[in-house]
């Protein structure tokens, strides 16, 4: 595995950095304070090509790698992890999933508008009674003469309140358990679909999260993604890619914490000298750096494995687990280095700490991801 970025990847990262500092930084604080979603900024991300990085060029994307997508998420996350989460859910959980598993007709119908940001996508999997145990979902899709009728609810859906297009998982054969799940594309304007409520979160504010309701939502057979009852394969493959790509967000959080903490240690004076001369501050900086670089290597390795060994789940699960937990620790250490100033909302550090915590919960909790890693190490016979 070559960790050297290509000239194209470096140019993309630099372009994303310039865009984020110019367009996202001015609204990042408002996003958090008001739980405000900047749809105009989202559209401009699409205009600059940042929303369709892995999508095929024929459907409006750039046709680049998951690493390229992760580089963009890192840069966005340095300023606004919340917007990075929304972009990741849109570009990866929805659009990339459709690109990998949909028909050409579905790709043509949904991907060009997703790439430009004209339409926002979301993935609707989690339910009030089915979080970590994703295959226990109860939303049903009953087969009729001309398609399916969906009934049920979804919870904690990133982008749910603002999504124009959703990839929805539902039971088509409830008695078959995990082998009875199918995936469907549902548009926001479909009769019977509604946003039950928007949720007020501790962090990742400005990334809309909601509870969705499906009451006799009728879709044609052409809305089904993949074969009937083949949804668990699509689900697990999507979760694997999701974990690897979204792990770039805690890397971006740690990058920002390290840069701010190093600069502060060079400038802040106490007891007649710069605090960067104190060995305990130096230790904190060294620990932040080590956790950042270790996370980056794990994440880039996971992105490589997702591309070349998509059936391996361990690398992505371990990368997100390590990086997410490290980002929470690092954000708190950055606050400690800044002292009272770090605890104030004038600086983004307390926001980064609140945002970081979600990555230990979403895309399968840290506990579930550790089970995935362990069972892959132990091999057949240890899956239950």
N, C-alpha and C positions, 0 to 999 in steps of 0.2 A: 504494500500500500504506500503510495507516494503522497505525502502530506503537503507537498509544495503546491501552492495555488497557481493555476494557469494564469496567463495574462488576461484572459477573458474573465476569470473569476475575480482577479484583483480589481479589474476595471468595474465590474458589477458591484463589488463591495464598496469601492470608493464612491461610485455614483449613488449608492444607497445611503452612504454616510452623509454626503452633501445634501441629499433630499431630506433626510431625517432632521438634520440640524436646521435646515431652512424652513421646512413645512410642518414637522411634527413637534419640535421643541416649543414653539410658541403656544401650542394648545395642550401640551401634556399635563400641565398643572390644572387647567380647567377640566380636562377629562376626569381627573381624579376627584376634584372638589365637587363637581356638579353631576358626576356620572354621565358625562356628555360624550356622545359618539360623533366624531367629526366626519360625516359622510363625504363632505367635499374633499377632505384630505385623502380619504379612502379612494375616491374616484381618481385623484391625481396620482396615487400609487399605481393604479391601473394604466393611466395614460403613459407613465414612465416604464411600463413593462414589469413592475414588481409583483403583480398578482398572478401572473401566468408563467412563472419561471420554468416549471417542469412540464407544462402542457405542450403537446405537439404544435409545431409551427402552423400546420394547416388549420388548427382551431384557435389561432390567435396567440399562442404562447411562444416562449423562447426556446423550448426544447432542450433545456439544460438539466443538470443533475440535481439530486437532493442536496448535495453539498452546496451548490449555488443558492438554492432556496434557503438553506440554513444560514449562509453568510448574510443574506438580507435580513432574516429574522434577528440575528445577533445585533445588527446595527439599529434596527427599530427598537429592540428591547433595551438598548442602552439608554434610550430617552423615554420610551413608553412600552413597558412589557404588555400593557393592556392592548395597545394597538397591534403589537406583535402577535398576541394571542388571537385576536380577531382575524388578522391576515393569515395566520397559520390554519385556523379553522376553515376559513374560506378557500384558501389556495390548496391546502393539503387534504384536510378531512373531507371536503366536498369535491372540489374541482379535479384534483389529482385522482381521487377515487373513481369519479366518473370517467376520466380519461383511461384509466387502467381496466375498468370493468364494464363500461357502457358500450352500447352499440354505436355505429357511426351516426345514426339518426339522433341518438341521445346526445352524443358529443356535439353535433352541429347545433342542436337546440339549446344546450346549456353552457358550453364552454366559451364561445366567443364573448358573450356578455359578462361571464365571470372573469375573463382575462382583462377586460377593459375596466372592470369595476362598476359597470352599469347595473349589474345585478349582484347581490350578496348571497353567498351560499352558506349552508350550515349542515351539520350531520346530527340527526336526531336518533340517539340510541338510548341514553340513560332514562330511567323512569323512577317515579317515587319509591317503588319497591325493588328496583333492579339497578344497582350502582355497580359495585365491583363484580357482582354476579350478573354479568351482562346478558347471558343467554337465558336468564329467567324472565325476560321481558314479557309483558302481558298484552301489549297492543296487538290487535288482530287485524289480519287482512283476509277477509272471507271472499272466496272466489265466486263470481257470478257469471252470467251468460256473456257479458260484455266487458269484464274486467274484475276489479277488486273493490271491496268496501272496507275502509280502514276505520277502526274505532279504538280509542285509548288515549293515553297522555304521555308526555315526555317531560323530563325535569332536568334542570341545570344545563340547558342547551346553549352553548356559546353561539352568538349571533342570532339566536332564535327570535328575539323580538323584532329584528330588522331584516331578517332573511327573506329574499325573494324566491329562493329555490332551496329545497331540503332533500337530503338523502335520508330516508326513513326506514328503520328496521321494524318488522312486524312478524308475528307468528302466522304462517299460512297453514301449518299442520301442528297445532298445539300439542297433540299427543306424542309427537316425535321429539320433543325437547329441543336440543340444540340443532337437530337435523330438520327442524320444521320452521326455520326462519328465512325470510326473503327480504330483499331491499327494494325500495321504491323511490322514484323521483316525484316530488309533490311541489307544485307551485303555490305561492302564498295566496293567490286569488281563488284557489279551488274551494268551492262551497263546502262548509263543514269544518274547515281548518280555522283555528283562532289562536291568538296568543293569550293564554289565560292570565298571565301576569309577568311583569319584569321583576327580577330579583335584585335585592340590595345586598351587595357583597362587601366583605372586609377589604379586599384588594381587587386588583384587575378592574378597577372602576373605569367606566368609559368603554369597556368591552361588554356589549349587551348580553345578558344571560337571562333565560326565561323558561317558563313552564308553558308547554304547548298542548293544545287539545285537538283531537281528531274525532269528529262526530259524523258518522256516515259520509266520510270523505271518499268519493268515487274516482278511481283512476283506471285507465285502460291497461291492457296487458303490455302495451308498449312502454308503460311507465316502470315496469319491473326491470331492475338491473341484475343481469345474470339469470341463471335458471331458477325456477321455483324451488324453494327449500335449500338453496345454495348460499343463503345469506351469511351463514357463520364463516364460510371461507373468505368472503369479501370482508366481513367484519374483522377477523383476526389479522388478515393481511393489512388492512387499513390501520388497525391499532399499532402494528409493528412499525409501519412507516411513520405514523403519527408520533410515536415515542421518540424515534430517532430525530425527526425534524424539529419537533417542539423542544427537544433538549438544547437546542441552540438558544432558546430564550434565557434560561439561567446562566448560560455562558455570557450572554450580553449583559445581564445584570451584574455579574462579577467583574466584567471588564470595566464597567462604569464605576463600580465601587473602588476598584484598585486605582484607577486614574485619579479619582477625586481624593482618595485617602493619601496617595503619594504626594499629590500637590499640596494638600493641607499640612502634611508632616514637614514639608520643606518650608512652609510659610509661618505656621503657628508657633509662637514663642511662649514658653512658660519657664519659670525659674532661671530666666536670663539666657535661654538658648532655644534653638528650634527643637520642637518635640521629636523630629526625626532623628535626633541624636540619642534619644532614650532607647535603650535596648529592648524594653517591652513593646514599644511602638514598632521598632524594627522587626521584632518577632511577629507581630500581627500582620505587617505588610508581607513578610516572607510567607506566612501561612496562607494569606489570601492569594498570593501569586501561585503558590504550589497547587492550591485547590482549583484555581482557574485553569492552569495548564493541564492538570490531570483530567479535569472535566472536558476540556477541549479535545484532548487526544481520544478519550473514550467516545465522545460524540462523533468525531470525524471517522473513527473506526466503525462505529455503529452505522453511519451513513453509507460507508463503503460496503459493509456486510448486507445491508438492506438491498443495495443495488445488485450484489453478486450472489448472495445466499438468502433470498427472501423468506425461506422457510425457517431460518434460524431466528428465534425470538429473544434469546438471551442478550446479545450485544445491545440492542435498542433498549430493552428493559433495564439493564444494568447502567447504561449511560444516563438515562433520564433519572433513575433513582439517585445515582451518585451526584450528578450535576444539580438536581433540584435541591437536595439536602445541603449540598455545599453552598448553594447560592443563599439559602436562608441564613446559614452561619456567617457567611461573608458579609451580607448586608448588615447583620447585627454588629459584627466587628467594625465595619466602617462607621456605624453610628457611634460606637465606643471610642474610636479614634477621634472623631469630631466632637466628642463630649456633648455639652449642652446644645451646641449648635446642630449637631446631628439629630437631636431629638425634636428639633423644631421643624415645622412644615415649610419653612422658607427654603430648605434644602430637600432634594428628592429622595434622600436616603431612607426615611421612614416609609415612604411610598414603595420604594424598591423592596424593602423588607416585607411589607404586606403583600405585594405582588408575588414575591418569590414563593411564599408558602403554598400558593395554589398548585404549583408544579409538583408538590409532593402528594397531591390529591387527585388531580385530573389525569386522564389517559391511563387509568388504573392506579390505585394508590401505591405508595412505596412498598407496603406489605405484600400486595398482590404481585408487584413486579419482582420482588425477591423470590416468591414462590415460582414464578416463571423461570427465573435464572436457575434456581436449585433443581427444579424438575428436569430442565434441559441437561444439566450436568449429570444427574443421576440416571437419566435415560428411561426407556420404556419400563412400565410397571410402577412408576412413581408419579403418574399424572393425576391420581385421585387422592 
